[in-house]
């Protein structure tokens, strides 16, 4: 009798608390419709019937109505129509209540101060406790997304997890040639040379391609092996912060030394002769043909190639720690950036700014964050001991887990949300997790540049000089690596040309923006 009463009481309590919980997320009593422009390469337009959206609607009572214009419906990775869609939307003269897009940051930071978007700072302080808490805990992220007028105009997609790319090598080839895992740049060079000359794939032909990369800037990344830098962020060729100053990696001494050595590697055949042209299928082709020896690429997807051990006897392509430079430094330059220029903003004519910021805040609640990361409960995942765990049919499907999530409106990067690395960890294979542990132990990651927001005057200087400086840098870089010039002999002339083309002016506006934004 006592027990029965207790159980009844427990059931009653849990019903009440779950009802109270659902109430907690309700933003308005009567359903409120808000229009949305949404465009991202993975999601050409917003779909009102995504299961994640259906659940968010039921919880919040906010109904988003698709009003996307100018979306480029090409879904290949070369889709560059994203900013174009924003421009078309602006040209149409009607800005929806919510605008979500990839590369929205510069757009809202330019047009927000002119009134096209509503500044979010006060709205967050007064109506969005979860967002407020997030930014209080991560002031560097607040600084990074603020416009030149000090206001935030968008809520970003915030990636989780630190690790992105790593050095990978064929451990079975090292074994075949009785070589150790290289610890220094000299040892790495010796290993690549052995791959080139000692037939580790055993077919009697010198067909091995020692270093290859899907993206050619991953060759330039190797200047870090000589204390150079190739980028300050997860974007190729980006500026970097050194001793509190913005500099460009392609003007530094370590870069010169690195390019000199990479030209030598290229000439000796230690680097894929087609590195600048082979493109995105390089990894798939060179690994499955048993030709590729080493690369620098993403942990999870690259580790996945160990499935080739079914076809290639002993195949083992695993991460190794960044080789030490001649001065003894070991760095991994690439890491996940904590903040993307993607996300969403409130249109300047939105009549329900308070309800909208509350809706944005919903995605930063525990429930909303789970929905944004894992899909719908009971469909994509189940709660086990307080954790969202993907269902077996999701993990074991032929369709990659992320693609399954994109299809239901989860991991939607034109939405402002905080990713949960646990979503990815559940489908990272043992080789990726082992590699990440190795990099974690060595602490090879370095700080990164999170970008600046220009005033209109600074923007003009940047736009006037930077494109030609950048083009010149990239043109010289490729020429030197291919051996059609000598970086050492031409270095002074190169510096003179950078000065003439306005690099100093660009660095001046970068630094003034940087100091304003980060209080340097
Ligand atoms: Ca061979």
Boltz pocket constraint, residues with backbone or C-beta under 6 A from the ligand:
constraints:
  - pocket:
      binder: B
      contacts: [[A, 199], [A, 200], [A, 201], [A, 202], [A, 203], [A, 204], [A, 205], [A, 206], [A, 207], [A, 208]]
      max_distance: 6.0
